[in-house]
Amino acid sequence: MIFVNILIIILLYSSFAVVHSLLAAFEVKRKLLKKFPSFMPFYRISYNVFALIHFYFVYELSPRIDIKIFDLQFPYDFLIYFFSLQSLLAIGWTLFYFDGKEFLGISQLFRRHSGEYNLNNLDEDSELIVKGPYLWCRHPLYFFCIMFLTLRPYMNLDYLVSLICIITYFYIGSIYEEKRMLKKFGAHYEEYMKHVPRLVPVFWGRKK
């Protein structure tokens, strides 16, 4: 029964990863643009809402496996909470460099209302960010989210399996995301990739 529950968790998170990545692909967006161009300003916000709903159902449908992996006591739990707080602050630091309204899909609606929406940009008018945490790794939000989700004083089996699924999704997702970035930014992103690691920050010995 434990094995079956683990398999169900993996399948649920895999379904989210596949659908989420597929809907983010340029090819899917271009096909949608050809058939429903008037929908594109709404695509990003619809994508985000759907992702939240989908993830909620994945979480709720995932079976609970109440087998304790570890349970850290004082003072180790305090240390874990301290570093967890640092990772949460680092997430905030990374989001500072985001265009939040663009990411959420709000700016697209304003551009549509003002008549300034450019269909050639598909669902997002983004720029290449190479400052702040992006100087140390190409996907700092993924890294700090992994740290935040991992740093907890108590862990049971279902959370561990879910965590492994999320980390795997972040890693594989970063590969597909970089393919999209290469298509959009070309040589600039290729040069950026040569100097900055993908997921794990390197603070010394980094190529200049």
Backbone bond lengths (Angstrom), bond angles and torsions (degrees), N, CA, C in turn:
res aa  C-N    CA-C-N  psi(-1)  N-CA   C-N-CA  omega(-1)  CA-C   N-CA-C  phi
1 M - - - 1.470 - - 1.524 111.55 -
2 I 1.316 116.54 -38.36 1.464 119.99 178.85 1.519 110.23 -61.98
3 F 1.338 116.08 -43.21 1.463 120.57 -179.92 1.532 110.47 -62.22
4 V 1.328 116.94 -41.38 1.466 121.30 179.26 1.526 110.43 -62.62
5 N 1.319 117.14 -43.70 1.468 121.09 179.01 1.527 111.74 -63.72
6 I 1.325 116.28 -39.79 1.467 120.20 176.72 1.525 109.96 -62.35
7 L 1.324 116.32 -42.97 1.465 121.46 179.61 1.523 111.20 -63.28
8 I 1.319 116.97 -39.87 1.472 121.07 178.67 1.525 110.37 -62.96
9 I 1.342 116.68 -43.74 1.469 120.75 178.79 1.530 110.22 -60.26
10 I 1.319 116.18 -45.88 1.471 120.69 -179.20 1.526 110.54 -62.19
11 L 1.323 117.13 -43.31 1.462 121.03 -179.12 1.531 111.45 -65.93
12 L 1.328 116.88 -39.49 1.464 120.57 179.67 1.532 111.09 -64.75
13 Y 1.329 116.36 -46.65 1.467 119.04 179.85 1.524 111.26 -69.48
14 S 1.335 116.79 -32.34 1.464 120.09 177.51 1.523 110.55 -65.83
15 S 1.326 116.09 -38.58 1.466 119.38 178.37 1.524 110.60 -61.90
16 F 1.335 115.90 -40.69 1.465 119.39 177.63 1.518 110.54 -63.63
17 A 1.323 117.05 -45.24 1.460 121.63 -177.33 1.525 111.38 -61.80
18 V 1.326 116.41 -44.58 1.467 120.46 -178.23 1.527 111.06 -65.02
19 V 1.325 116.67 -49.34 1.465 120.75 -177.95 1.524 110.97 -64.96
20 H 1.338 116.64 -44.56 1.457 121.79 -178.65 1.533 111.05 -61.54
21 S 1.336 116.95 -44.07 1.467 121.58 -179.38 1.519 111.18 -69.83
22 L 1.324 116.35 -39.51 1.460 120.62 -179.65 1.528 111.37 -62.90
23 L 1.321 116.32 -44.16 1.461 120.19 -178.83 1.527 112.90 -70.79
24 A 1.340 116.41 -18.05 1.466 120.43 178.58 1.525 112.18 -88.93
25 A 1.316 117.99 -8.35 1.461 122.18 -175.50 1.528 111.40 -70.17
26 F 1.337 116.27 140.81 1.461 121.32 178.25 1.533 110.99 -58.79
27 E 1.337 116.43 -38.92 1.456 120.27 -176.35 1.529 111.20 -61.14
28 V 1.330 116.37 -42.37 1.458 120.71 178.67 1.525 110.44 -65.47
29 K 1.324 116.80 -42.06 1.463 120.96 -179.46 1.529 111.06 -65.22
30 R 1.327 116.87 -38.89 1.469 119.63 179.57 1.525 111.37 -66.55
31 K 1.329 116.59 -40.17 1.469 119.77 177.03 1.521 110.95 -63.50
32 L 1.340 115.20 -40.29 1.455 119.41 178.30 1.527 110.56 -66.44
33 L 1.328 116.27 -37.28 1.460 121.29 179.47 1.526 111.11 -61.17
34 K 1.343 116.04 -40.68 1.464 120.11 -179.47 1.527 111.94 -66.17
35 K 1.344 115.63 -39.52 1.462 119.53 -175.21 1.533 112.96 -87.36
36 F 1.342 115.70 -38.25 1.474 119.79 -175.99 1.534 110.35 -134.02
37 P 1.312 118.84 66.01 1.474 120.36 -177.00 1.528 113.81 -60.01
38 S 1.320 117.18 -31.36 1.467 119.81 -178.21 1.524 112.29 -70.75
39 F 1.341 117.02 -15.31 1.470 120.68 -179.24 1.525 112.37 -84.65
40 M 1.325 118.20 -19.27 1.467 121.30 -171.98 1.533 114.26 -56.73
41 P 1.334 120.40 -39.08 1.474 118.31 176.82 1.531 113.51 -61.07
42 F 1.337 116.14 -21.42 1.459 120.64 -179.49 1.527 112.23 -97.23
43 Y 1.332 116.65 -2.93 1.460 119.77 -171.53 1.527 112.13 -65.27
44 R 1.325 116.63 -46.76 1.463 120.29 -174.73 1.525 111.59 -62.84
45 I 1.308 117.57 -47.32 1.464 119.98 -178.22 1.534 109.96 -68.10
46 S 1.327 117.12 -35.56 1.470 120.50 177.32 1.528 110.27 -66.24
47 Y 1.324 115.28 -40.32 1.466 121.76 178.58 1.529 110.57 -60.39
48 N 1.321 117.04 -44.86 1.460 121.50 -178.87 1.534 111.69 -66.95
49 V 1.322 116.65 -43.41 1.464 120.41 179.76 1.525 110.24 -63.82
50 F 1.329 115.73 -44.22 1.463 119.75 179.18 1.530 111.21 -62.57
51 A 1.338 116.48 -40.62 1.471 120.78 179.60 1.523 110.99 -62.19
52 L 1.329 116.94 -42.58 1.470 120.66 179.06 1.528 111.25 -63.36
53 I 1.329 115.90 -44.50 1.470 119.87 180.00 1.519 110.64 -65.07
54 H 1.336 115.71 -43.69 1.464 120.73 -179.84 1.527 110.62 -61.76
55 F 1.341 116.68 -45.19 1.460 119.97 -179.23 1.533 110.78 -65.02
56 Y 1.328 116.74 -36.82 1.465 120.54 178.43 1.534 110.61 -59.64
57 F 1.321 115.38 -45.33 1.466 119.04 179.97 1.526 111.39 -68.45
58 V 1.328 116.89 -36.54 1.470 120.01 176.19 1.524 109.83 -60.04
59 Y 1.325 116.33 -45.64 1.465 121.09 -179.49 1.528 111.12 -65.04
60 E 1.323 116.68 -44.73 1.465 120.36 -176.74 1.526 111.88 -69.67
61 L 1.317 117.28 -35.04 1.459 120.69 -177.82 1.522 113.06 -82.71
62 S 1.330 116.72 -15.38 1.465 119.70 179.74 1.524 109.92 -66.89
63 P 1.316 117.68 127.64 1.479 119.92 179.74 1.519 111.74 -66.92
64 R 1.307 116.32 148.45 1.461 122.35 178.02 1.532 109.04 -92.75
65 I 1.315 115.28 128.12 1.467 120.78 178.74 1.519 106.67 -116.76
66 D 1.307 116.67 96.98 1.461 121.24 -171.63 1.535 111.17 -83.60
67 I 1.329 113.59 64.53 1.468 120.84 174.80 1.519 107.35 -116.28
68 K 1.319 116.21 117.06 1.463 120.85 -174.63 1.519 111.01 -72.91
69 I 1.331 115.22 129.97 1.469 121.36 174.64 1.530 109.29 -91.30
70 F 1.329 116.24 -48.39 1.457 120.17 173.30 1.524 109.39 -158.72
71 D 1.312 115.99 159.55 1.455 123.16 178.15 1.525 107.68 -146.77
72 L 1.338 115.84 94.99 1.457 121.09 -175.66 1.531 110.98 -76.63
73 Q 1.307 115.97 138.17 1.462 122.16 179.13 1.532 109.93 -104.67
74 F 1.326 115.09 170.73 1.459 121.46 178.64 1.550 109.81 -59.99
75 P 1.355 118.43 137.71 1.465 128.40 6.98 1.527 114.15 -93.64
76 Y 1.342 117.09 2.43 1.463 119.72 -175.51 1.524 111.86 -67.07
77 D 1.327 117.33 -35.18 1.462 118.92 177.90 1.520 110.64 -64.91
78 F 1.340 116.99 -36.61 1.457 121.10 178.09 1.530 110.52 -63.29
79 L 1.333 116.70 -42.66 1.462 120.59 178.33 1.519 111.50 -62.55
80 I 1.330 116.53 -41.50 1.457 120.58 178.75 1.525 110.71 -62.39
81 Y 1.338 116.40 -43.59 1.466 120.30 178.71 1.532 110.69 -63.52
82 F 1.327 116.73 -36.89 1.460 120.65 179.41 1.524 110.44 -62.04
83 F 1.322 116.67 -48.89 1.466 119.82 -179.13 1.531 111.27 -71.00
84 S 1.325 116.42 -29.44 1.462 119.75 175.42 1.522 110.36 -64.20
85 L 1.339 115.81 -39.67 1.463 120.46 177.40 1.530 110.34 -63.62
86 Q 1.337 116.82 -39.27 1.464 119.82 179.06 1.528 110.88 -63.13
87 S 1.322 116.05 -40.10 1.469 119.37 178.99 1.527 110.58 -66.87
88 L 1.346 116.91 -35.23 1.459 120.36 177.63 1.529 110.70 -66.34
89 L 1.327 116.57 -40.56 1.465 120.79 176.10 1.525 110.67 -64.20
90 A 1.333 116.10 -37.12 1.463 120.32 178.56 1.525 111.05 -66.48
91 I 1.328 117.03 -34.33 1.466 120.24 174.71 1.528 109.81 -62.41
92 G 1.335 115.76 -43.62 1.461 120.30 176.95 1.514 111.99 -61.76
93 W 1.337 116.09 -39.98 1.473 121.41 177.30 1.526 110.26 -60.96
94 T 1.316 116.95 -42.75 1.459 120.88 179.92 1.526 111.08 -66.76
95 L 1.327 116.55 -42.71 1.461 120.16 -179.61 1.522 111.92 -64.68
96 F 1.331 116.95 -23.04 1.461 121.00 177.21 1.531 111.10 -59.31
97 Y 1.323 116.72 -29.75 1.468 121.50 -178.60 1.523 112.12 -90.14
98 F 1.324 116.66 -2.50 1.454 121.62 176.31 1.522 110.29 -83.96
99 D 1.317 115.80 149.87 1.452 120.10 164.25 1.522 105.51 -88.93
100 G 1.322 115.96 94.31 1.456 120.92 -172.50 1.514 113.67 -57.63
101 K 1.340 117.13 -43.06 1.461 120.07 -178.75 1.522 111.52 -66.83
102 E 1.329 116.00 -34.34 1.466 119.89 177.48 1.524 110.20 -69.02
103 F 1.350 115.67 -43.70 1.460 121.46 -179.05 1.531 111.48 -62.66
104 L 1.330 116.10 -40.56 1.463 120.46 -178.34 1.521 112.85 -77.28
105 G 1.336 116.25 -21.21 1.462 119.78 -179.69 1.515 113.87 99.99
106 I 1.336 116.92 9.17 1.463 121.24 -178.41 1.526 111.45 -78.20
107 S 1.348 116.66 -40.67 1.462 120.25 -179.45 1.525 111.37 -61.50
108 Q 1.324 116.45 -34.50 1.459 120.72 179.60 1.528 111.01 -61.39
109 L 1.323 115.63 -38.13 1.471 119.81 179.72 1.520 110.99 -68.33
110 F 1.334 116.78 -38.75 1.464 120.50 177.68 1.530 110.80 -66.07
111 R 1.345 116.36 -40.54 1.473 119.19 179.08 1.531 110.85 -65.43
112 R 1.328 115.50 -38.11 1.468 118.62 176.90 1.521 110.34 -63.28
113 H 1.326 117.07 -42.70 1.471 121.16 -178.69 1.529 111.29 -64.01
114 S 1.343 116.62 -36.02 1.466 120.43 -178.22 1.526 112.72 -88.52
115 G 1.341 116.36 -4.77 1.462 119.81 179.74 1.510 114.10 80.63
116 E 1.347 117.75 16.11 1.458 121.57 -177.00 1.524 112.92 -103.83
117 Y 1.326 118.07 8.28 1.461 120.27 -177.40 1.516 110.22 -71.20
118 N 1.347 115.69 129.37 1.461 122.52 179.95 1.523 109.03 -103.22
119 L 1.314 117.73 110.87 1.462 121.57 -177.40 1.525 112.15 -64.51
120 N 1.337 117.22 -23.49 1.466 120.12 179.87 1.522 112.39 -65.98
121 N 1.332 116.75 -21.35 1.470 120.95 177.61 1.523 112.28 -86.30
122 L 1.339 116.05 5.00 1.452 122.02 -177.71 1.528 110.15 55.89
123 D 1.327 118.49 -118.42 1.471 119.29 -173.50 1.510 113.78 -101.40
124 E 1.349 118.69 -3.03 1.468 119.33 -173.51 1.521 111.04 -151.19
125 D 1.322 116.01 132.01 1.465 122.16 176.50 1.524 107.66 -102.18
126 S 1.336 116.88 84.23 1.459 121.63 -172.54 1.524 111.26 -106.83
127 E 1.326 114.78 164.08 1.457 121.05 176.14 1.521 109.20 -129.25
128 L 1.321 115.90 160.40 1.464 121.10 -179.02 1.529 109.39 -77.83
129 I 1.335 116.20 121.28 1.466 121.88 -179.45 1.521 108.99 -99.92
130 V 1.322 116.89 121.65 1.476 121.61 -179.53 1.520 110.19 -132.64
131 K 1.321 116.14 41.72 1.466 120.04 178.94 1.522 109.16 -139.51
132 G 1.349 115.18 172.83 1.456 119.35 -178.93 1.520 111.26 61.26
133 P 1.326 118.54 -134.17 1.468 120.88 -179.16 1.524 112.99 -64.70
134 Y 1.328 116.89 -19.69 1.469 120.83 179.92 1.527 112.05 -73.35
135 L 1.327 116.28 -6.64 1.466 119.52 173.27 1.515 111.34 -77.63
136 W 1.345 116.72 -18.43 1.467 120.87 -172.62 1.524 113.38 -108.65
137 C 1.318 117.18 -27.53 1.469 119.78 170.69 1.527 108.39 -156.96
138 R 1.319 115.89 156.50 1.456 120.08 -172.87 1.530 112.94 -78.00
139 H 1.322 116.37 -18.81 1.469 120.24 -179.68 1.528 109.84 -133.10
140 P 1.327 117.26 64.91 1.475 119.67 -176.62 1.522 113.44 -63.90
141 L 1.337 117.64 -31.16 1.462 118.94 179.85 1.524 110.52 -64.56
142 Y 1.324 116.76 -41.81 1.463 120.03 176.10 1.529 110.50 -60.40
143 F 1.326 115.99 -47.27 1.472 120.15 -176.87 1.520 111.71 -60.99
144 F 1.326 117.51 -48.65 1.464 120.21 -176.90 1.529 111.77 -70.23
145 C 1.337 117.37 -31.71 1.467 119.71 174.70 1.528 110.82 -65.85
146 I 1.331 116.12 -40.25 1.464 119.87 176.34 1.520 110.40 -61.52
147 M 1.324 117.15 -42.92 1.454 120.94 178.77 1.531 111.07 -62.18
148 F 1.325 115.91 -43.83 1.463 120.09 -178.62 1.525 111.33 -64.59
149 L 1.330 116.66 -41.92 1.463 120.62 -179.38 1.524 112.42 -71.74
150 T 1.318 116.82 -28.33 1.462 121.32 -177.26 1.522 112.13 -83.14
151 L 1.315 116.38 -36.87 1.463 121.09 -174.60 1.528 110.94 -79.27
152 R 1.305 115.73 87.69 1.457 121.64 176.62 1.524 107.97 -145.29
153 P 1.333 117.63 143.03 1.472 119.98 -173.90 1.525 113.95 -76.24
154 Y 1.338 116.41 -14.53 1.475 119.04 -179.23 1.526 108.58 -128.52
155 M 1.325 115.75 137.73 1.455 119.06 177.47 1.523 110.32 -146.47
156 N 1.335 115.21 131.78 1.455 119.64 172.82 1.532 109.21 -110.40
157 L 1.316 116.25 178.75 1.461 120.23 -169.71 1.521 113.10 -67.64
158 D 1.324 118.27 -42.17 1.469 118.90 -177.96 1.528 111.52 -65.33
159 Y 1.353 116.90 -35.70 1.461 119.13 177.11 1.529 110.48 -67.55
160 L 1.311 117.35 -40.31 1.462 121.41 179.41 1.527 111.06 -61.29
161 V 1.338 116.54 -44.80 1.468 120.13 178.75 1.528 110.33 -63.54
162 S 1.329 116.77 -43.19 1.467 120.91 178.28 1.520 110.65 -62.17
163 L 1.338 116.47 -41.87 1.459 121.34 179.90 1.527 111.06 -62.25
164 I 1.314 116.92 -43.53 1.469 120.76 178.68 1.530 110.01 -62.53
165 C 1.333 116.77 -40.11 1.466 120.73 177.69 1.529 110.94 -62.73
166 I 1.329 116.91 -43.16 1.463 121.09 -178.96 1.524 110.85 -66.26
167 I 1.333 117.13 -43.52 1.465 120.72 179.16 1.526 110.08 -62.76
168 T 1.322 116.51 -42.30 1.464 120.89 178.04 1.524 110.62 -61.86
169 Y 1.332 115.76 -41.72 1.465 119.96 178.37 1.525 111.19 -63.47
170 F 1.325 116.65 -43.91 1.461 119.91 178.71 1.528 110.90 -59.41
171 Y 1.334 116.29 -43.31 1.466 119.63 -177.30 1.530 111.06 -67.33
172 I 1.335 115.89 -49.85 1.470 119.14 -179.97 1.527 110.31 -66.56
173 G 1.336 115.94 -38.98 1.459 119.90 178.48 1.513 112.47 -62.06
174 S 1.339 116.89 -34.76 1.467 119.76 178.88 1.528 111.05 -64.87
175 I 1.321 116.73 -32.75 1.471 120.69 178.50 1.522 110.27 -65.45
176 Y 1.342 116.36 -48.56 1.462 120.13 179.90 1.527 111.59 -67.81
177 E 1.321 116.18 -35.68 1.458 119.58 178.40 1.528 110.53 -63.58
178 E 1.325 116.32 -38.31 1.461 119.43 -179.13 1.529 111.58 -70.61
179 K 1.316 117.09 -29.40 1.462 119.24 174.05 1.528 110.37 -63.77
180 R 1.341 115.76 -39.93 1.463 119.57 176.77 1.528 110.87 -66.54
181 M 1.332 116.35 -39.79 1.461 120.20 179.81 1.531 111.35 -65.33
182 L 1.324 116.40 -38.13 1.464 120.22 177.97 1.526 110.73 -64.63
183 K 1.324 116.87 -38.54 1.460 119.91 178.31 1.525 111.14 -66.48
184 K 1.328 115.42 -35.32 1.466 119.33 -175.62 1.523 112.76 -83.87
185 F 1.354 117.35 -41.93 1.460 120.49 -172.97 1.529 113.83 -109.02
186 G 1.323 116.74 -9.36 1.453 121.27 172.64 1.514 114.94 58.12
187 A 1.344 116.40 -127.79 1.459 122.92 -173.62 1.523 112.61 -62.54
188 H 1.329 117.52 -30.24 1.468 120.43 179.98 1.536 110.21 -63.37
189 Y 1.323 115.76 -43.92 1.466 118.16 179.92 1.527 111.04 -73.65
190 E 1.311 116.31 -34.28 1.463 120.16 177.91 1.530 110.56 -61.73
191 E 1.311 116.55 -40.13 1.470 120.65 177.93 1.527 110.21 -68.73
192 Y 1.307 116.87 -39.04 1.464 122.16 177.22 1.523 110.72 -60.08
193 M 1.335 116.85 -40.58 1.455 121.98 -179.77 1.529 112.31 -63.34
194 K 1.323 116.34 -29.71 1.462 120.59 -178.65 1.523 112.34 -69.63
195 H 1.314 117.22 -25.47 1.468 121.36 -171.62 1.530 114.11 -108.34
196 V 1.336 117.41 -18.29 1.463 120.32 -174.04 1.528 109.21 -125.94
197 P 1.336 118.17 129.55 1.477 120.81 179.61 1.524 111.74 -66.06
198 R 1.323 115.44 159.19 1.462 120.18 -174.05 1.527 112.69 -70.35
199 L 1.322 117.76 -60.51 1.465 119.83 -166.45 1.521 114.36 -120.30
200 V 1.312 117.85 -34.92 1.468 121.47 -177.46 1.529 108.86 -102.31
201 P 1.340 118.76 118.41 1.470 120.97 -177.79 1.529 112.15 -60.93
202 V 1.303 115.43 143.82 1.460 122.39 174.03 1.525 107.17 -122.31
203 F 1.328 115.90 118.57 1.459 120.22 -174.95 1.526 112.91 -101.21
204 W 1.317 116.01 -1.78 1.458 118.70 177.23 1.535 108.30 -146.25
205 G 1.299 115.97 155.51 1.455 120.82 178.92 1.516 112.94 68.09
206 R 1.353 117.59 17.27 1.448 121.02 -177.98 1.515 110.21 -79.24
207 K 1.334 116.16 141.87 1.466 120.81 178.03 1.510 109.70 -64.60
208 K 1.305 115.89 140.04 1.469 120.83 178.87 1.521 110.77 -95.78
